[in-house]
Amino acid sequence: MSKYIVQHTGYPIVGRSIRPDEWKVYSQHDTASAAAKAISRAQAHLDNGSWDDHYRIMHNGRDVTSQVMTELADKRLDSIARRFASRR
């Protein structure tokens, strides 16, 4: 089974692209949602609007961060809509 690999830089980078050699493995997961949760846990200590690191989710050699986060947000919205509809 292919793993979802969470990578991070370990420090903030501003004003330039992140070089490939700056990405380090943070964790590995069997599912995309577990990888996204790992990023959320890593950022839990931050205040709203602040940051201290860059993260991305890699799968089969591709950056899938945006796709994973969008799919999870869509699932959350669908779940909220179902709960709201069931209350009517």
C-alpha positions in Angstrom: 0.0 0.0 0.0 1.2 3.5 -0.9 1.8 5.7 2.0 0.8 9.3 2.4 3.9 11.2 3.6 3.7 14.4 5.5 6.7 16.6 4.9 7.8 19.8 6.5 10.6 22.3 6.3 11.2 22.7 10.0 11.2 26.5 9.8 9.4 29.3 8.0 10.5 30.3 4.5 9.4 33.6 3.1 10.0 35.3 -0.2 11.3 32.3 -2.2 10.3 28.8 -3.3 11.1 25.9 -1.0 13.9 23.9 -2.4 13.4 20.1 -2.7 16.2 19.4 -0.3 14.5 21.5 2.4 11.6 19.1 2.7 12.0 16.5 5.5 9.7 13.6 6.4 7.5 14.5 9.3 5.3 11.3 9.4 3.8 8.5 7.2 0.2 7.4 7.1 -2.0 4.8 5.4 -4.8 7.3 4.7 -5.0 10.8 3.4 -7.2 11.8 6.3 -4.6 10.6 8.9 -2.0 12.7 7.1 -4.2 15.8 7.3 -4.9 15.1 11.0 -1.1 15.0 11.6 -0.7 18.4 10.1 -3.6 19.7 12.2 -2.0 18.4 15.4 1.3 19.9 14.4 -0.3 23.3 14.0 -2.6 23.1 17.0 -0.4 25.2 19.2 -0.5 28.2 16.8 -2.7 31.2 17.2 -5.1 32.2 14.5 -3.3 33.5 11.5 0.2 32.5 12.7 2.6 29.8 11.3 6.0 28.4 12.1 6.5 25.7 9.4 5.4 24.6 5.9 3.7 21.2 5.5 2.7 19.2 2.5 1.2 15.7 1.8 3.0 13.6 -0.8 1.5 10.5 -2.4 3.2 8.5 -5.1 5.7 11.2 -5.6 3.2 14.0 -6.0 2.1 16.9 -3.8 -1.6 16.1 -3.0 -2.1 18.6 -0.2 -4.7 20.8 -1.9 -6.6 17.8 -3.2 -6.7 16.1 0.2 -7.7 19.3 2.1 -10.4 20.1 -0.4 -11.9 16.6 -0.3 -11.9 16.6 3.6 -13.5 20.0 3.7 -16.2 18.8 1.2 -16.9 15.7 3.4 -17.2 17.9 6.5 -19.7 20.2 4.7 -21.7 17.2 3.5 -21.8 15.9 7.0 -23.0 19.2 8.4 -25.7 19.5 5.6 -26.9 15.9 6.4 -27.2 16.7 10.1 -29.0 20.0 9.4 -31.4 18.2 7.0 -32.2 15.4 9.4 -33.3 18.0 12.0 -36.1 19.3 9.7 
